[in-house]
Amino acid sequence: MLGRIRPRPEDIERLKEISGRIITSAERLAAARSLELKAMLVGSAARNTWLAQDHDLDVFLGVPENADLGEALEVARLVAPEHEEKYAEHAYVHAKIDGFDVDLVPCYMVKDASKLRSAVDRTPFHTKYVGERIQGLEDEVLLAKQFMKGVGVYGSELRVGGFSGYLAELLILRYGSFEKVLWAASRWRPGELIDLEGRVVGVGVSALGQEPLVVVDPVDPGRNVAAALTLDRMLQFAAASRCFLDRPTLEFFFPPKAKPLSDEELVALMEERGSSLMLVNFPAPPVVEDVLFPQLRKAEASVRALLEKTGFSPLRSEVGSFSGRAFMLFELEVSHLSRVSRRAGPPVWEADHLSRFLEAHPEPLSGPYIKDGRVVVELPRTYTRSEDLLAAKIGGLSLGKHLSSAIREGHNILVGPEIASIKDEGFRAFLREYFEARNWIC
Amino acid sequence: MLGRIRPRPEDIERLKEISGRIITSAERLAAARSLELKAMLVGSAARNTWLAQDHDLDVFLGVPENADLGEALEVARLVAPEHEEKYAEHAYVHAKIDGFDVDLVPCYMVKDASKLRSAVDRTPFHTKYVGERIQGLEDEVLLAKQFMKGVGVYGSELRVGGFSGYLAELLILRYGSFEKVLWAASRWRPGELIDLEGRVVGVGVSALGQEPLVVVDPVDPGRNVAAALTLDRMLQFAAASRCFLDRPTLEFFFPPKAKPLSDEELVALMEERGSSLMLVNFPAPPVVEDVLFPQLRKAEASVRALLEKTGFSPLRSEVGSFSGRAFMLFELEVSHLSRVSRRAGPPVWEADHLSRFLEAHPEPLSGPYIKDGRVVVELPRTYTRSEDLLAAKIGGLSLGKHLSSAIREGHNILVGPEIASIKDEGFRAFLREYFEARNWIC
């Protein structure tokens, strides 16, 4: 088991060799330009806690606080002439070097992690803190990370809302072993506080009680390391921990990959569920996932609110992306509504309001009549099918900036069997997981 | 107009003659049995405030407080050998005499209306109170009553929940004329208080603020004459008053009778509304309307709650009776629901509750998964159509006593076009009124 996830000695050698070369090259290029720059290997690669199948290398290019990050970026460009520029809070360089995914990230070398000028400035402090304490516990970290991966809670990116590698490492440091982390997690409730250095006074009161899990950052006590962790991912880890301790199997670490759903299976599932499935899909806007997913979720919430208000009773919904397209899937308990609908007006004794209401609805299907003291008219509904409603209203919903324009430029709304027209394997695998919807609960 | 509703002199003569005969006969029969008994003409007939088309005669047979009402009932039976015995709080006799519907009602002659032994004992006091004050205002009363009839708010029986004749008379006494009553009513709001004798201190605090209109009974200040008036009937009268004052027409007094809906009209309306109509009908239990209608309304509320909870979104419902059958009609915005349904369980961290929940749902369609901290499973719904749900559940609902057994003994559930199988003209006229649902609002 550990053999599958632990990097082999030759992999470690190779990683050291490659990162050494990058660091030397960066510092030489900087020196040639008279730039004070310190290149550092950070992240799991720096402390032998990376999973064997991962080939990520993070090299940070630190410059003094009064220097220009742009100079460091220029160095990064020169280190990896064939690269792609990306952008988080600041620009950085991504390149494939000898089979590794290398990020070259300019940062400021601040004295104190609480005085940082940019979010990435904290990373070298994390590397130092964990590096000084993790020796001998590397395998425990690898088990924890792989377990989190297996049960679907690994990754602090917003698409997942799970545990970061640093958070996994801190949990191992706090509890001492993989198994002890699971024991602790299996008793977690929302509002849990973990404070390795006893510095809780530093945490903003707002985080405590508001966020499901607060893990005080030992290098910056004002920050919650678990800020990106959602309640449901936290509880999914807690539930999976309980299951695993009760009946440990390898499946938790290496669950079978979801097979794409076939056309026949899709049709059979729709038949069995008798629900109304509605898929909105459109070209994914050219933004990173951490920008895309919050906007997708916001749009999902807006559409759900619209469907609920109108009476279509959404049962479940989900968002995702596949081969350049983004989508929202809605499953409804109600596929169509009566044409007649009810509109309640003001209390009958409010004569002025009543008059305006009656003028606004001169020819109702039924009414005006009085019900529970209010005037009521029954009017024809404009949209009796969810897809018509959505097609008409989606442009006016509160969607994120990038999503708004992507949806406006063109989108498809597919209903029921029409969804089978999408053959993408990733999407079909997503559909199987959607229909199964089994978290690790027992 | 008044000519249509005012009793002609010869009608008044005839009524006096007939009631005189009944009173003489009753008192003679009582004397023959050595029974102290005073026969009295009460109600609108006693004060010339009855509508020409009505032929009701109420004769009360008063006995001393220590006497036996049974003796008076025996006298009533002898006065009208061909009769029917009815029952309110006590037994009374109903008979057709010379074209009049005569009620012969035993009562106690109490000294003070607040010391009554039976609800009917109050009636002679009402007759006396109004009789001493209404002279010269009879036509105003007739107009008020006919207007109330026309706009559908006349009658304190529970089927209607409207204005009694006595209440109409008190309103005329309070405001002075039909038109003044309308002016006052047009400004009514819930919580209105009318107190002719300034005796409000006598009214139970519970009635004030709880009942939409409180009219202190001048002969028994502890009683609200408008206790049977519902909020919606009160406001219907208020709204109609406003409309009439704005644009008075004869239609308010004599609205066209609703024509029975034809099969074609029924089908066309169902098409236009696109809703799901469901009619539950069964033999009316052998009880008076004042017992039947509260039970029908209670049953209606139980069924609505069931439909709402399940997701069928009732738009409107109504109850009624025709030729020996009682019915409840439900109009739904949703005709059928998905087979898959959502069942949320306990918070995931409540391990014991969670285990029990998971054991109770071993093979869900989807899940268990975590949503907003709770475990969720998706299960097949037993009833996806409203009529199946109702057929299965109606026996177990909280219905009134008589309705429970009537429904249990046999009922039909008709859906959509099946409703057209009921050809009864009264029911078809009801359907037209249901679909129009126009109260007097403008």
Interface residues (C-beta under 8 A of the other chain):
Chain A: R187 W188 R189 P190 L231 D232 L235 Q236 A238 A239 R242 E272 R273 G274 S275 S276 G311 S313 L315 R316 E331 L332 E333 V334 S335 L337 S338 R339 V340 S341 R342 V348 W349 A351 L354 L358 L365 S366 G367 P368 Y369 I370 K371 D372 G373 V375 E378 T384 F435 E436 A437 R438 N439 I441 C442
Chain B: R187 W188 R189 P190 L231 D232 L235 Q236 A238 A239 R242 E272 R273 G274 S275 S276 G311 S313 L315 R316 E331 L332 E333 V334 S335 L337 S338 R339 V340 S341 R342 V348 W349 A351 L354 L358 L365 S366 G367 P368 Y369 I370 K371 D372 G373 V375 E378 T384 F435 E436 A437 R438 N439 I441 C442
